[in-house]
Amino acid sequence: MKLAIILRHLATGDSYATLQYDFRVARTTVVLVVRAGCDALAMELKHDLIDCPVDSDAWERVAEEFKSRWNVPHACGALDGKHVAIKKLPQTGTMYHNYKGFFSIVLMALVDENYKFMWIDVGGLGSQSDAQIYNQSELKECLEDGSIGLPPPSPLPNDDQDFLYFLLGDDAFGLRSFLMKPLSDRTLTREELIANYRISRARCVVENAFGILAHRWRVLLATMQQMPLTAQVIIESCVCLHNFIRIRNPAIQNIQLDNEDGAHNLVPGL
């Protein structure tokens, strides 16, 4: 019954008051079950299911899948942040108040080509920008000192000059040798417009992953009533369950995928 309470709360976002009547247990019991259960899920599954590559061979496999599915060679993941709404906390001022006008904590994530989360950072203050949270993260440190293990530069398809491997981001992040983002100039050549389209389309995998995550675990769509530490544990457990489903049931994921033929024409999925 404890697992049923946890999954009901995560999947539907039902309040504790609703759950206590559905399962005929005290509200205090629901509070303890959800917190302890999500904590156990995150502790047991996080290190196995949220697996960030640390060697060049693993990164090359991710980059090859990005090239095959999204036609962006040398891309090793898409990076972005998602604001998860929480209730206003007393005596916190504007710490959790974001630019969208509500109170939130931030889920910063690196996603692979198949909408699986490879790395997450949960608990950033809503008032912080994506760039601020990223700059304080271990991911940036590993990228800058090279310890993350990105592959050495190699030629792009139909080229003979070495090109670095990189992550994909949006305008919130600074342009780096290991972080690619679309060009922001308004007067772009045709080649630059095509490059922007490819980069933007591939970067959308992280936006899509957030959408799949939130609509499968609908507690993330509502305003969470828990304290930030509890909300952080709930978000981590949702990400773990998201990856678990995508790994264990790949046949039912992405049934309708578009693709491209050799002439770069769109081929609708089945």
Helices and strands as residue ranges (DSSP letters): H 2-12, H 16-23, H 27-49, H 56-70, E 75-85, E 104-111, E 117-125, H 130-135, H 138-145, E 154-155, E 162-163, E 166-168, E 179-180, H 190-216, G 218-220, H 228-248, G 250-252, E 259-260, E 266-267
